[in-house]
Structures are given as structure tokens and as C-alpha cells.
């Protein structure tokens, strides 16, 4: 019987290697400290960004059973798995018009991550969609791949995969163990790159799949075991890193947590694509992972100084997952003009990097 609580996340170790070897995007210690203090003072991770609030986000409100053959729990888990399987190269520049929620007949324009959710929901609701979906052939191939593996190995469902995972771990399995099983079982979740003679693990979609599973089924009471991770360690969500995509590096740079060389800034401003696996792209993703880990460590240090041991090390302790959740939302709000960071020095918001791949 395996003990997934003792696993060490290879994403951290190999991203540290890639960050050092690329020596391109840099992490600013002062920026890490100021940003951690800013987030900690606002108590955002304790009040506004928790797994319970994540469940109330638009993502969860969009969950709807499209078949009478599944229970609500099965429907929810299947939907999370489908979205995570296709969560890459979204139609960001245009947005998708669709309902504000299932209970509303008013439409709004969804962008970024939510544009994918809107496209799928609209297609399921109307049985057609006029929206252009990037990398459509790749998405079809991935749906066939994951469907075939689920049917042949896990009884045809993501819930079956989770049950098999916990069976192997005596129902003591944690989040990182489930991430590992997902990457081992599904090639399209294997977000890895050979860089400077070594394999670097980034695992963006696999980690967000497990994080969303954790949040979507998070119990209302802290005394209730998590239904997906019922063991003594729970999900141990602190084992996971941020999800290395295009949006979080942008806000990390704005907050002066990371800095870019002039050559990279020029490429970003010109909209030049960065090849998947290129030095610039690997550096952006690896530096972002390590930067968020350092922000997390600093927030925990500040909480301990304040005597907040529950926030620093309890079941609901601050994690890179929730920091990512907050930073992603903050970037979107700043971009739309809805919010502005005040009280700390910020850098000019530069465009996101553009990379076409199935990884993010």
C-alpha cells in the first residue's frame, strides 16, 4: 500500500533547476516579501479565497447534469475532468457570449478560462455552437484518448479512477498522489519538457484537475472528512504548486515578484509567440512556480509571527493553489479596470506570453 502523503512534488524540484539554468526571468526577494505582506494584511486567503468560496464561483455554478444516467456527484466529477482535459489554448481575445448562470436568461461575455466553460455549456444546451475553438483536432483526440482510458481502466468515469486511486492507497491518498496517477495514466496530462539535459515536470492541468476536485467537494463543516480525500491527512493540498500558465506570470511581474529582461519584454509587447519548451517559455513557467512557493512560505512566516497557527499549518492552511486562485482573479480584475493594487509599488502590466500548446 502506497503512502502518498510522503511524496515530494517533482514540479518544485525540477522547476527550481529550470529556473536556475535558464537564468532569464528573475525572482525578486523584496517583491516576494512585499506581495506576501500585502496579501496577508488583506486576509484575502482567509476570507475571500478558500475552497468553500471556490465552490460558489462561476465554475461550480455552471455545473449541470446533461444526462439522467449519473448522480449529481458523478456529473460534477465528470464535468471537472472534461474541463481539465480541454483546459488549454482558450479563445481569450474574443470571448464567448452565453448565460450569466444556469438560473439566468441574461447573457454576458466570458473570457479566459470561463470562455471554455461557456463554449461547452452553450454547445450542450443548444446542441450546437458557432464559436471557433483553437486546436480543435487536438481536443477531439484528447477526448477520445481520455475516454478510451477511462472506459478500459476505470469503469468509464473519473469517479472510477478516484476510487481505484484510493483503493491502492487504503483510502489515505492525498492530492499529489492523485496528480501522479493522472499523469501516469493519461499522456495528454503529462506536461513535461526536457530542458538542459533533464526532465522538468510542470503538470499544470493535472494539478488543477485535482485542486478543482478538492474544492468542488470540500465539506461545509471542518469536522466532516473530505469525501474524495477521507484519510487522516485529508487532501494535503499544500503538496501542489501553482498552475503554470500565461496569466499568473503576468500578475507576478506586475507585483514585482518576478522581473523580465528587456529582450523578453520586447517579445511580449510585440505579441511574438513563444514556442512550447523554449528557453523563454520554460523560464516563465518555472520562475512562476518557484516565486509562488516563496510567497507562500513568506505568508506562512508572517502568520506564525501573528500567532495564526491554523492559517499557517492547519487543514485550511494557505497553499499555492489558493494563492494561484487569488492571483489569477486579480490579474483579470486589473485588466478589466475593476481593481487596482495600492500600497505597494507595481510594474507596468505587460501582455501575457502567447504559446499554443495542449498544456495550458
Helices and strands as residue ranges (DSSP letters): G 4-6, H 10-22, E 26-27, H 29-42, H 44-47, H 51-55, H 58-61, H 72-85, E 96-99, E 107-110, H 113-126, H 136-153, H 158-168, H 175-185, G 187-189, E 192-195, E 198-201, H 204-216, G 237-239, H 247-254, E 258-259, H 262-270, H 279-305, H 309-313, H 320-336
